[in-house]
Amino acid sequence: MSLASDDTSGRSRRRRMEIFAFLFLTAVLMPALTVAFVGSYGLAIWISQMVTGPPGPPDR
């Protein structure tokens, strides 16, 4: 009898951990990675423009 109760409590705990992992990934990790990616891309563009100059036709 205790084996069945341990199995259901184990399933319940696993489900809670899966929900926690899903919420952590969607609410914390993905937004942080998105901000880091966009910020690093913007920094790379900014640095490249400092080296090569702004885009567009050359001044006459």
Secondary structure by P-SEA (a helix, b strand, c coil): caaaaaaaaaaaaaaaaaaaaaaaaacccaaaaaaaaaaaaaaaaaaaaaaccccccccc
